[in-house]
Amino acid sequence: MEEKIVSQLAKLMADEKIIAILKATKNKKGLTSKEISKKTNIPANKLYYSIKKMLDQGLLEISQKQNINNFQEFYYSSYKMTHQNPKIFPSLDGDSESDINISTSWIKGHDKEIVKWIIYENQQFLESLQSDIRKNGNDKEIDEDIRTSVSKSSLKLSEKAEKKLMKDILLLLAKTEKNDKEKDKRTVNLLLEKW
């Protein structure tokens, strides 16, 4: 994939207006530009350029068209972008609907989708982090309500050890959810990136 495409997607998805549109149009049915305007508080005349760019980059799709008095109304949806189907991405053990393990062979034919998905997921993380920071202000004490965390490691591993590490992490994730017998649960999003 060309670096130019990655830069364009990153720039586009760094725009708060684009993220607001993505969130507003998450359902399969989609919304008209008027409905998007109402839901996002973005004036309709300021939406058209953003919607066109999002359509061009595959962040939105036209989910339906309706003819109303010689006027064609479009419904826009980000469902495919915001609800990646785990069946598209092969899982390690094939059991879990929530585990996504993207294989190298799959990436070769879907590099643009992967870039969009990773940028979107990282943007969701940053938004959650900012929310935690706003909620907790300058409080030096670690608050139990903090939902976001970051961990980074640089390891020197053989190829065999690297593959085992990834497999162990994916198996741990799958087992952790299955073994949690508590009733009070919340969604925990993890994005493991390795390079």
N, C-alpha and C positions, 0 to 999 in steps of 0.2 A: 504494500500500500504506500502511496506517495505521502511524504511528510506534510505536503501542502493540505491534503485532505484531513489529516489528523489535526493540524493547526486550525483549519476552518471549523471543524466540529468542536474542538476545545473552546475556541473563541465564541462560537454560537451558543454553546451550552453554559458559558460563563455569564451570559446575559440573564438577569433576573426575570425579565419579561418572558424569555423562552422557557425557563423553568416553571414559571406560573402557568403558562399555556400547557406545558406537559402535564402538570398536576391536574389542571382543570379538565383535561380531555382524556383521562385515564380509562373511561368506560368504553366498551365495544361500540355502542351506539354512536358516540361522538356528540359534539355540540356544534351549533352554527356559530359564525363569528359574533353574532349578536349575543348569544348565550355565553360565549367565552368572555366577551367584553364585560358582561354583567358579573360573571363569576370571578374575574381577575381584577376588576376595577381599572382595566386598561381601555381607553377610548377606542371604539371600533376602527376609526380612521388610522390608528397607530398599530393595529393588529395585522393589516393586510401584508405588509412587507415581511414581518416576522413569520407569518403563516406560510407565505410563499417560500421563504428560505428553509423553513422546517420541512415543507413538502419536498423541496429539492434535495435535502439531505436525508430524507427517510425518517425524520423524527415524528412526523405526522403523516397520516394517510386520510384520504377521503373515504369515510365509512359508508356514506350514502348520499344520494342526490334526490332532491324533491323539486318538482315543477310547481310553482305557485304563480298563477296569472302571468304567464310568459316570462317568468323569472326563475332561474335555477338556483336553489339554495343548497349549499354544501354542508355536510356534517364532517367535522374533523375529529380524528381519534388518535391518541398516542398509546392505545392499548398494547399494540405489539412491541412498542419501545419500552413501556413501563412494566409490562407483565411478560417477560421472556418466558416462554414455555420450556420448562426443564427437559421435556422430551426432545427438544431441538438439540440441547447440549447433553451428550452422553454422560451419565452418572457412573461413579466408580462401581457400585454394586447393583445398579438398576432398581433398587428398592425405593429410594426416597424421592419424593416429588420435589423436595426443597433443595436437594444437593445438586450443584452444577459443577461438573468437572469437564472443562473444555479441552478436548483432545487436539493435538497438533494437526492431525489430518483434517479435522472439521474447520479449524481456523483458516487453513489455506484457501478455502472457498468462501469464507464468511468474514473476512478481516474487517470490513467496514461495520458490520453488525456488532462485532466484538468491541471495536473502538467506541461506538456509540454507547453500548451497554456499560462498559467500564467507566467511561466519563460520567454517565448518568449515576451509576452506583457511587462513585467517589463524590459527586456533587451532593448526593443524599447524605453521605457521611459528614461532609463539611457543614451542611445545613444543621444536622443534629448536634455537631460539636459547637457551632455558634449558639444554638439554642441553650445548650448546657452552660456555656460561658455567660450568656445573658441572665439565665436563671440564678446562677451562683455568684455572679459579680466578682468582687475581689476577695471573696471568702477564701482564706488560706486552708481551712479545714476541708477534707475530702467529703463531699456530700454523697449520701447513699443514692440520691436520685440521678447522679451522673450516669448517662447511658453510653457515652462514647469513650473509647480508649484506642490507643495506637500502640503498636509494638513493632519494632523493626530489628532485624538481626541480619548480620552478614556472616555467613558460615563458609568454611573451606571444607567441601565435601567431594567425595568421589561421585561419579555418575550413579553408581549403584546405591550409595547412601542417600543421594538426593532423591532418587525415585522412591526409596523406602520411606524417607521422611514425608514426602507428599502423600503416599498411601496411608501412612500411620495417622497423619493429621485428618485426612478425609474420613477414615474409619472412626477416629475419635469423635468427630463431629456427628456422624451418624449414630453412634452408640450413646452419646450424651443426651440427645433428645429422647431416644427410646427408653433410657434408664431414668429419666426425670419423672418421679411419681408424684411430685407436688401438684396441687390443683390450681394455684394462682400462677399463671404463666403469662409471659409477654413475648412478643416477637423480638428476637435478637438477630441482627443482620451481621454477617461476617463476609468479608471479601479478602481472600488470600491471593496475593499477587507475588509471583516469583520471577526473578530474572537473573 
